[in-house]
């Protein structure tokens, strides 16, 4: 089967009711990004950061996969589908996608502040002050914050480099290094970009732009791939 590599962003989760900071005045549920999603924020106020991610985790647990997620699962019948997501929710997995790489971490994992390799699943919706790793250090969300390195980037580049079809869904293509993945796609690979606002990238002959939200845009992509 042909290798279909998919880069997804906040736009696909937005249709399930999950807020995106770029679509809400630079805020996430009333918080400034620099107050809750940076290493500096963690050092200033661990309790605030934990409370913020506890809220997001609860919202993600209440959300349900939408038609965009479901179509990606359906495409596995005819393609070898690999999803590279910038999202930290688990909607792709809950929809049934088999191969998902989280570039920016997961809401449902914690990691040690002493040893980043010590990663644990979060049971329930809360991670709190006093929750520690096996070595006694405070646990933090296993999220890649602004200003931190993206450990999964090498895996993502390898996937993009092997893509025979590359699909971008619900991302503004302005957050790096994820936005640079398109530059690693082979020159002869067919590219589809689905977003209500088409990103400012070169309009090459092998790129098809679908200016719609994820769910309806993905239906069109599915029909085009059938042909």
C-alpha positions as YAML, in Angstrom:
chain: A
units: angstrom
residues:
- id: 1
  name: UNK
  ca: [0.00, 0.00, 0.00]
- id: 2
  name: UNK
  ca: [1.10, 3.58, -0.62]
- id: 3
  name: UNK
  ca: [2.51, 5.53, 2.30]
- id: 4
  name: UNK
  ca: [0.16, 8.33, 3.38]
- id: 5
  name: UNK
  ca: [1.72, 10.65, 5.97]
- id: 6
  name: UNK
  ca: [-0.58, 13.11, 7.72]
- id: 7
  name: UNK
  ca: [0.40, 16.21, 9.69]
- id: 8
  name: UNK
  ca: [-2.48, 17.37, 11.90]
- id: 9
  name: UNK
  ca: [-2.88, 20.50, 13.98]
- id: 10
  name: UNK
  ca: [-5.30, 22.19, 16.32]
- id: 11
  name: UNK
  ca: [-7.91, 22.68, 13.59]
- id: 12
  name: UNK
  ca: [-8.90, 19.03, 13.55]
- id: 13
  name: UNK
  ca: [-9.41, 18.99, 17.34]
- id: 14
  name: UNK
  ca: [-11.28, 22.31, 17.29]
- id: 15
  name: UNK
  ca: [-14.23, 20.57, 15.63]
- id: 16
  name: UNK
  ca: [-14.43, 18.35, 18.71]
- id: 17
  name: UNK
  ca: [-14.73, 21.45, 20.89]
- id: 18
  name: UNK
  ca: [-11.13, 21.82, 22.04]
- id: 19
  name: UNK
  ca: [-9.90, 25.41, 22.14]
- id: 20
  name: UNK
  ca: [-6.83, 26.59, 20.25]
- id: 21
  name: UNK
  ca: [-4.83, 29.50, 21.59]
- id: 22
  name: UNK
  ca: [-4.26, 31.03, 18.15]
- id: 23
  name: UNK
  ca: [-7.99, 31.25, 17.52]
- id: 24
  name: UNK
  ca: [-8.82, 32.94, 20.81]
- id: 25
  name: UNK
  ca: [-6.86, 36.14, 21.03]
- id: 26
  name: UNK
  ca: [-3.59, 34.48, 21.99]
- id: 27
  name: UNK
  ca: [-5.16, 32.86, 25.04]
- id: 28
  name: UNK
  ca: [-5.82, 29.29, 26.09]
- id: 29
  name: UNK
  ca: [-9.00, 29.22, 28.14]
- id: 30
  name: UNK
  ca: [-8.20, 32.65, 29.56]
- id: 31
  name: UNK
  ca: [-4.48, 32.08, 30.17]
- id: 32
  name: UNK
  ca: [-1.55, 33.76, 28.46]
- id: 33
  name: UNK
  ca: [0.60, 31.16, 26.74]
- id: 34
  name: UNK
  ca: [3.75, 32.46, 28.42]
- id: 35
  name: UNK
  ca: [2.12, 31.90, 31.83]
- id: 36
  name: UNK
  ca: [1.30, 28.22, 31.32]
- id: 37
  name: UNK
  ca: [3.25, 26.73, 28.42]
- id: 38
  name: UNK
  ca: [6.91, 27.61, 28.89]
- id: 39
  name: UNK
  ca: [9.70, 26.31, 31.14]
- id: 40
  name: UNK
  ca: [9.80, 29.76, 32.76]
- id: 41
  name: UNK
  ca: [6.10, 29.49, 33.66]
- id: 42
  name: UNK
  ca: [6.77, 26.14, 35.33]
- id: 43
  name: UNK
  ca: [9.57, 27.59, 37.42]
- id: 44
  name: UNK
  ca: [7.41, 30.57, 38.43]
- id: 45
  name: UNK
  ca: [4.21, 28.77, 39.34]
- id: 46
  name: UNK
  ca: [3.99, 24.99, 39.14]
- id: 47
  name: UNK
  ca: [0.52, 24.94, 40.69]
- id: 48
  name: UNK
  ca: [-0.91, 27.25, 38.00]
- id: 49
  name: UNK
  ca: [0.64, 25.21, 35.18]
- id: 50
  name: UNK
  ca: [-0.67, 21.94, 36.62]
- id: 51
  name: UNK
  ca: [-4.16, 23.41, 37.08]
- id: 52
  name: UNK
  ca: [-4.16, 24.64, 33.48]
- id: 53
  name: UNK
  ca: [-3.26, 21.22, 32.08]
- id: 54
  name: UNK
  ca: [-5.73, 19.53, 34.41]
- id: 55
  name: UNK
  ca: [-8.43, 21.69, 32.80]
- id: 56
  name: UNK
  ca: [-7.25, 20.82, 29.32]
- id: 57
  name: UNK
  ca: [-7.09, 17.13, 30.20]
- id: 58
  name: UNK
  ca: [-10.68, 17.19, 31.47]
- id: 59
  name: UNK
  ca: [-11.80, 18.94, 28.28]
- id: 60
  name: UNK
  ca: [-10.00, 16.35, 26.15]
- id: 61
  name: UNK
  ca: [-11.63, 13.50, 28.07]
- id: 62
  name: UNK
  ca: [-15.06, 15.01, 27.45]
- id: 63
  name: UNK
  ca: [-14.41, 15.59, 23.73]
- id: 64
  name: UNK
  ca: [-15.18, 13.01, 21.08]
- id: 65
  name: UNK
  ca: [-13.41, 12.29, 17.80]
- id: 66
  name: UNK
  ca: [-15.08, 14.00, 14.83]
- id: 67
  name: UNK
  ca: [-15.54, 13.07, 11.20]
- id: 68
  name: UNK
  ca: [-12.04, 14.28, 10.33]
- id: 69
  name: UNK
  ca: [-10.51, 11.79, 12.77]
- id: 70
  name: UNK
  ca: [-12.79, 9.02, 11.53]
- id: 71
  name: UNK
  ca: [-11.87, 9.50, 7.87]
- id: 72
  name: UNK
  ca: [-8.19, 9.13, 8.70]
- id: 73
  name: UNK
  ca: [-9.03, 5.76, 10.25]
- id: 74
  name: UNK
  ca: [-11.02, 4.74, 7.18]
- id: 75
  name: UNK
  ca: [-8.07, 5.57, 4.92]
- id: 76
  name: UNK
  ca: [-6.09, 2.79, 6.62]
- id: 77
  name: UNK
  ca: [-8.08, 0.32, 4.51]
- id: 78
  name: UNK
  ca: [-6.28, 1.49, 1.36]
- id: 79
  name: UNK
  ca: [-3.13, 3.23, 2.56]
- id: 80
  name: UNK
  ca: [-0.31, 2.82, 5.04]
- id: 81
  name: UNK
  ca: [-1.28, 5.80, 7.20]
- id: 82
  name: UNK
  ca: [1.11, 7.48, 9.63]
- id: 83
  name: UNK
  ca: [-0.13, 10.47, 11.60]
- id: 84
  name: UNK
  ca: [2.23, 13.12, 12.94]
- id: 85
  name: UNK
  ca: [0.17, 15.33, 15.21]
- id: 86
  name: UNK
  ca: [0.96, 18.63, 16.90]
- id: 87
  name: UNK
  ca: [-2.01, 18.00, 19.19]
- id: 88
  name: UNK
  ca: [-1.60, 16.73, 22.74]
- id: 89
  name: UNK
  ca: [-5.06, 15.14, 23.00]
- id: 90
  name: UNK
  ca: [-5.72, 11.47, 22.27]
- id: 91
  name: UNK
  ca: [-8.57, 11.86, 19.76]
- id: 92
  name: UNK
  ca: [-6.67, 10.15, 16.93]
- id: 93
  name: UNK
  ca: [-6.10, 7.08, 19.09]
- id: 94
  name: UNK
  ca: [-9.66, 7.07, 20.38]
- id: 95
  name: UNK
  ca: [-10.95, 7.25, 16.80]
- id: 96
  name: UNK
  ca: [-8.91, 4.13, 16.01]
- id: 97
  name: UNK
  ca: [-5.81, 5.35, 14.14]
- id: 98
  name: UNK
  ca: [-3.02, 2.77, 14.39]
- id: 99
  name: UNK
  ca: [0.17, 4.81, 13.93]
- id: 100
  name: UNK
  ca: [0.25, 8.18, 15.71]
- id: 101
  name: UNK
  ca: [3.35, 10.20, 16.64]
- id: 102
  name: UNK
  ca: [2.84, 13.12, 19.05]
- id: 103
  name: UNK
  ca: [5.33, 15.87, 18.22]
- id: 104
  name: UNK
  ca: [4.42, 18.02, 21.21]
- id: 105
  name: UNK
  ca: [3.79, 15.34, 23.81]
- id: 106
  name: UNK
  ca: [0.62, 14.06, 25.42]
- id: 107
  name: UNK
  ca: [-1.83, 15.41, 27.98]
- id: 108
  name: UNK
  ca: [-2.15, 11.87, 29.30]
- id: 109
  name: UNK
  ca: [1.48, 11.43, 30.27]
- id: 110
  name: UNK
  ca: [3.67, 12.94, 32.98]
- id: 111
  name: UNK
  ca: [7.42, 12.97, 33.21]
- id: 112
  name: UNK
  ca: [10.02, 13.44, 35.89]
- id: 113
  name: UNK
  ca: [11.52, 16.91, 36.35]
- id: 114
  name: UNK
  ca: [14.74, 15.16, 37.38]
- id: 115
  name: UNK
  ca: [15.01, 12.63, 34.54]
- id: 116
  name: UNK
  ca: [13.00, 13.32, 31.34]
- id: 117
  name: UNK
  ca: [13.23, 9.66, 30.32]
- id: 118
  name: UNK
  ca: [10.98, 8.69, 33.26]
- id: 119
  name: UNK
  ca: [7.52, 8.96, 31.68]
- id: 120
  name: UNK
  ca: [4.28, 7.75, 33.27]
- id: 121
  name: UNK
  ca: [0.64, 7.50, 32.16]
- id: 122
  name: UNK
  ca: [-1.74, 9.84, 33.97]
- id: 123
  name: UNK
  ca: [-4.64, 7.91, 35.44]
- id: 124
  name: UNK
  ca: [-7.73, 10.10, 35.65]
- id: 125
  name: UNK
  ca: [-7.72, 13.81, 34.88]
- id: 126
  name: UNK
  ca: [-5.36, 15.37, 37.42]
- id: 127
  name: UNK
  ca: [-1.65, 15.78, 38.02]
- id: 128
  name: UNK
  ca: [-0.94, 17.71, 41.21]
- id: 129
  name: UNK
  ca: [1.76, 19.13, 43.43]
- id: 130
  name: UNK
  ca: [3.19, 16.22, 45.39]
- id: 131
  name: UNK
  ca: [2.88, 13.68, 42.56]
- id: 132
  name: UNK
  ca: [6.42, 12.42, 42.17]
- id: 133
  name: UNK
  ca: [8.50, 10.05, 40.07]
- id: 134
  name: UNK
  ca: [10.18, 6.95, 41.46]
- id: 135
  name: UNK
  ca: [13.18, 9.09, 42.39]
- id: 136
  name: UNK
  ca: [11.09, 11.56, 44.36]
- id: 137
  name: UNK
  ca: [11.01, 14.55, 42.00]
- id: 138
  name: UNK
  ca: [7.84, 16.43, 41.07]
- id: 139
  name: UNK
  ca: [6.09, 15.24, 37.92]
- id: 140
  name: UNK
  ca: [5.30, 17.71, 35.13]
- id: 141
  name: UNK
  ca: [3.09, 17.29, 32.06]
- id: 142
  name: UNK
  ca: [4.90, 15.41, 29.29]
- id: 143
  name: UNK
  ca: [4.34, 18.34, 26.95]
- id: 144
  name: UNK
  ca: [6.86, 20.11, 24.73]
- id: 145
  name: UNK
  ca: [6.58, 23.73, 25.85]
- id: 146
  name: UNK
  ca: [7.52, 26.78, 23.83]
- id: 147
  name: UNK
  ca: [11.29, 27.13, 23.89]
- id: 148
  name: UNK
  ca: [11.94, 23.40, 24.39]
- id: 149
  name: UNK
  ca: [13.43, 20.93, 21.91]
- id: 150
  name: UNK
  ca: [11.09, 18.56, 20.03]
- id: 151
  name: UNK
  ca: [12.44, 15.04, 20.67]
- id: 152
  name: UNK
  ca: [10.13, 13.37, 18.12]
- id: 153
  name: UNK
  ca: [11.25, 15.62, 15.28]
- id: 154
  name: UNK
  ca: [13.77, 13.12, 13.88]
- id: 155
  name: UNK
  ca: [11.05, 10.45, 13.69]
- id: 156
  name: UNK
  ca: [8.71, 12.92, 11.98]
- id: 157
  name: UNK
  ca: [11.34, 13.90, 9.40]
- id: 158
  name: UNK
  ca: [11.97, 10.24, 8.60]
- id: 159
  name: UNK
  ca: [8.23, 9.68, 8.07]
- id: 160
  name: UNK
  ca: [7.85, 12.78, 5.89]
- id: 161
  name: UNK
  ca: [10.85, 11.77, 3.79]
- id: 162
  name: UNK
  ca: [9.19, 8.42, 2.99]
- id: 163
  name: UNK
  ca: [5.75, 9.87, 2.17]
- id: 164
  name: UNK
  ca: [4.19, 8.98, -1.17]
- id: 165
  name: UNK
  ca: [1.20, 11.18, -0.29]
- id: 166
  name: UNK
  ca: [1.48, 14.00, 2.26]
- id: 167
  name: UNK
  ca: [-1.62, 15.45, 3.87]
- id: 168
  name: UNK
  ca: [-1.75, 18.54, 6.11]
- id: 169
  name: UNK
  ca: [-4.95, 19.03, 8.13]
- id: 170
  name: UNK
  ca: [-5.92, 21.87, 10.44]
- id: 171
  name: UNK
  ca: [-2.60, 23.59, 10.97]
- id: 172
  name: UNK
  ca: [-1.52, 27.15, 10.21]
- id: 173
  name: UNK
  ca: [1.97, 25.99, 9.14]
- id: 174
  name: UNK
  ca: [3.60, 28.73, 11.19]
- id: 175
  name: UNK
  ca: [4.74, 26.73, 14.24]
- id: 176
  name: UNK
  ca: [8.25, 25.38, 13.73]
- id: 177
  name: UNK
  ca: [9.85, 22.93, 13.53]
- id: 178
  name: UNK
  ca: [6.62, 21.07, 12.60]
- id: 179
  name: UNK
  ca: [5.85, 23.47, 9.75]
- id: 180
  name: UNK
  ca: [9.19, 22.60, 8.15]
- id: 181
  name: UNK
  ca: [8.23, 18.94, 7.66]
- id: 182
  name: UNK
  ca: [6.76, 19.75, 4.25]
- id: 183
  name: UNK
  ca: [10.30, 20.61, 3.10]
- id: 184
  name: UNK
  ca: [11.37, 17.01, 3.71]
- id: 185
  name: UNK
  ca: [8.68, 15.50, 1.50]
- id: 186
  name: UNK
  ca: [10.02, 14.05, -1.79]
- id: 187
  name: UNK
  ca: [9.61, 16.33, -4.82]
- id: 188
  name: UNK
  ca: [7.26, 13.93, -6.63]
- id: 189
  name: UNK
  ca: [4.94, 13.38, -3.64]
- id: 190
  name: UNK
  ca: [1.37, 14.56, -3.98]
- id: 191
  name: UNK
  ca: [0.44, 17.04, -1.23]
- id: 192
  name: UNK
  ca: [-3.01, 17.96, 0.08]
- id: 193
  name: UNK
  ca: [-3.56, 20.87, 2.47]
- id: 194
  name: UNK
  ca: [-6.90, 21.16, 4.28]
- id: 195
  name: UNK
  ca: [-7.63, 24.29, 6.31]
- id: 196
  name: UNK
  ca: [-10.26, 27.07, 6.32]
- id: 197
  name: UNK
  ca: [-7.39, 29.51, 5.80]
- id: 198
  name: UNK
  ca: [-4.82, 28.30, 3.32]
- id: 199
  name: UNK
  ca: [-1.30, 28.84, 4.69]
- id: 200
  name: UNK
  ca: [1.12, 31.14, 2.93]
- id: 201
  name: UNK
  ca: [3.29, 28.57, 1.16]
- id: 202
  name: UNK
  ca: [4.29, 28.22, -2.52]
- id: 203
  name: UNK
  ca: [1.50, 26.92, -4.77]
- id: 204
  name: UNK
  ca: [3.38, 24.14, -6.50]
- id: 205
  name: UNK
  ca: [1.84, 21.85, -9.16]
- id: 206
  name: UNK
  ca: [1.79, 18.86, -6.80]
- id: 207
  name: UNK
  ca: [-0.14, 20.71, -4.03]
- id: 208
  name: UNK
  ca: [-3.94, 20.65, -3.79]
- id: 209
  name: UNK
  ca: [-5.45, 23.24, -1.44]
- id: 210
  name: UNK
  ca: [-8.85, 22.52, 0.10]
- id: 211
  name: UNK
  ca: [-10.09, 25.63, 1.88]
- id: 212
  name: UNK
  ca: [-12.46, 23.98, 4.36]
- id: 213
  name: UNK
  ca: [-12.60, 22.76, 7.93]
- id: 214
  name: UNK
  ca: [-11.13, 19.34, 8.66]
- id: 215
  name: UNK
  ca: [-14.29, 17.22, 8.56]
- id: 216
  name: UNK
  ca: [-15.67, 18.39, 5.21]
- id: 217
  name: UNK
  ca: [-12.23, 18.89, 3.69]
- id: 218
  name: UNK
  ca: [-11.23, 15.34, 4.60]
- id: 219
  name: UNK
  ca: [-14.31, 14.00, 2.82]
- id: 220
  name: UNK
  ca: [-13.06, 15.71, -0.36]
- id: 221
  name: UNK
  ca: [-9.56, 14.34, 0.12]
- id: 222
  name: UNK
  ca: [-10.96, 10.85, 0.53]
- id: 223
  name: UNK
  ca: [-12.85, 11.15, -2.75]
- id: 224
  name: UNK
  ca: [-9.78, 12.49, -4.55]
- id: 225
  name: UNK
  ca: [-7.63, 9.65, -3.26]
- id: 226
  name: UNK
  ca: [-10.18, 7.11, -4.45]
- id: 227
  name: UNK
  ca: [-9.59, 8.38, -7.99]
...
